[in-house]
Amino acid sequence: MHSTLRAVRATANVSLAAGLVAVLVAGSALAETWDMPTPYPEGNFHTQNIIQFAEDVNAAAGGDLEIVVHPAGSLIKHPEIKNAVRSGQVPVGEFLLSRLSNENPVFGVDSVPFLANSYEAAEKLWAASRDVTEALLARQNMTILFAVPWPPQGIYADGEIASLDDMSGLKFRTYNAATERLAQLAGAVPTQVEVPDVSQAFATGRVEAMITSPSTGVNIKAWDFLSHYYDTQAWLPKNVTVINVDAFEALSPELQDVVMTAAAEAERRGWEASRTETAEKTQALSDNGIAVAAPSDALAAGLREIGTTMAEEWAERAGDEGATILQSYGN
């Protein structure tokens, strides 16, 4: 009797264990984790917006999909994020769109100086260029989830810059083809430096000036090694969050809707956050001892000349696609 009972219990335990394994296996098959590399620190407003995007997806997916954000290049460095998404190494990621301008000039239209130097103009330019941009990325097996602009770009330096003459010979930090060309036309020395290395580059004298947003200036505590910020509002470059097409299409229709709904909200929220960021971070620069000023008439005139030259060069390189964008933007 006892031996029979023990045999029945043993059989039941085996069946229970097998059932639990089956449940766990089924659960793991349903749940999917996506690692998402981003290039900027966790406190940056772009990263905060993406963290909220991931939280929105995770909550709405009900455990079937989880996005894990890896900020500050901790998983994949900025220059490699696009190709990592393209190849499927990661399903989703964020990068600065104009980094791709060497591939195609269309990707750098938002970094043509003074072409769109307000949020209203930047929104109009994005509406004019989005379809062409998405078509180009689709050829690389990617699609855009959302795009968010940086605050307008200004010039930082450790000293006064009254005209372009004061930029001559300065080692100028660049981060894409447009900033490199601007430095060349200003007579400065272009020096490629990624955001995580900017502070050290200034501390060691590798660079002496840069053009970037108030956000980056505050993130790197520019007041520790720079004295002046000129609010040139040169352009509003965008970060894009892209997704691998194969990874997206592998999702159920319900999860695809979850991702796209959260993406639409992230774009709306991100543009609003960028506007707020501009005011708050410009004030923070001043509060921490940076001399914040509009460019002098001489400097503004010199920069406008550079902008005209760069706009003409961009239009020539961009060809028919560029003409389509400019025509749509002008209407």
Secondary structure by P-SEA (a helix, b strand, c coil): caaaaaaaaaaaaaaaaaaaaaaaaaaaaabbbbbbbbccccccaaaaaaaaaaaaaaaaacccbbbbbbcccccccccaaaaaaaacccccccccccccccccccccccccccccccaaaaaaaaaacaaaaaaaaaaacccccccccccbbbbbccccccccccccccbbbbccaaaaaaaaaacbbbbbbcccaaaaaaaacccccccccaaaaaaacccccccbbbccccbbbbbbbbbcaaaaaaccaaaaaaaaaaaaaaaaaaaaaaaaaaaaaaaaaaaaccccccccaaaaaaaaaaaaaaaaaaaaaacaaaaaaaaaaac
